[in-house]
């Protein structure tokens, strides 16, 4: 809200000449208009208050700004901003170019001063009828508003002729204000144009990134996801090591593969190694290979993953789980660009792009002495953080539908989620991120008896972790989920994510034909976590 006019009016000096008093009012008006422009370039705010000040400080009443609508056929102009006019009077203020005083100013670009509206046949009295004006002699002043040397509108007002102030002074002031109005309109137009350009460029960028995401098999268009993808594409053609950071289940392998596919190494091998899934005693031979006779059972030589990735990309997932001894050997390989097979002496040169990933805080691991600082600096030249699913809630619906379609096709089912069930999925915290969402959907498709899954049916399959803001109703502790038509319990899907009883682990292992990696993935666990919990559950029998 602008300050009240009583606060704006300078103290009057009874002894001052009228001309001095008018100059003080003019300066006050200009100061306030410039203050408004400094606060906002929104024409609706600035221009209406300018017309208000014209009326209250200088007696230039019923001010209006008439703007040309060049797209109209034929071109017409109408009152866009006004002070002291009713809505009906504003609505009547429509003029053709050349029509009346206002139209003549639009047509010629020249100011017009009507000293007595009753004596001027051009004056239409269209907006304000003569009966609504004072009976005194009324003057009308209209000045062109220009943008880029083109007349785009008219600044006009009424004034009582009998006031002790020269009309020429008012015309000079109005000329300044009309110029200011033109500049405000021009700046606003430029700002709108720039905004449209930026929006168009952002839309093109989002479309390009979205298309890239589809190309790499990455689903979603959340801003955090697109930002990570944009960073990935910017470094794809360099040789810098990339460290993918983020929680488990955020799609690090998919991003690593996308980095490889978008690089110049796309036609060379992409090798993925899960450091947490390989026993410490085997990690060196897996990474660097071994010679014949290097250990019992080494009947022939074998190239390690680094040699197999030569010319391409090697992705070391969960590098934070790598033992310190192996970290030292990895650092030497990265520094020298060579590998030495286990049991061998010959150095083999390799050319690989290194991409690593971890859900650990490596800086904290370095501080605790669990991770080499020099290796950390070597692998984290370009760190890229992958957003959690909680930061991509707008993608949950799209991801859920994708997983449902994939599970339906793989298992010859016809399961669909109701809109309410999709909304419930969006409300879930998803501590296990995309992997957890995919596993929940796969279990649901396999085990539900419903074709249309409602929120109530969905609750049976949602893990009840501590972070769940909407926990489902309590279920009996030993009420198993039944496979459709089998009569056999398969999974207690309603149990907390960190509680997996022995029968669940064994049944999931049987479901995946003894493959611990697949069974662990289905439960949102690493292979080590699965093995640890299986042994713990067996000991607790």
Secondary structure, 3 states (H helix, E strand, C coil): CCCCHHHHCCCCCCCCCHHHHHHHHHHHHHHHHHHHHHHCCCHHHHHHHHHHHHHHHHCCEEEEEEEEECCCCCCEEEEEEECCCCHHHHHHCEEECCCHHHHHHHHHCCCEEECCHHHCCCCCCCCCCHHHCCCCCEEEEEEEEEECCEEEEEEEEEEECCCCCCHHHHHHHHHHHHHHHHHHHHHHHHHHHHHHHHHHHHHHHHHHHHHHHHHCCCCCCCHHHHHHHHHHHHHCCCCCCEEEECCCCCCHHHHHHHHHHCCCCCCCCEEEEECCCCCHHHHHHHHHEECCCCCCCCCCCEECHHHHCCCCEEEEECHHHCCHHHHHHHHHHHHHCEEECECCCCEEECCCEEEEEECCCHHHHHHHCCCCHHHHHHHCCEEEECCCHHHHHHHHHHHHHHHHHHHHHHHCCCCEECHHHHHHHHHCCCCCHHHHHHHHHHHHHHHCCCCEECHHHHHCCCCCCCCCCCCCCCCCCCCCEECCCCCCEEECCCCCCCCCCHHHHHHHHHHCCCCHHHHHHHCCCCHHHHHHHHHHHHHCC
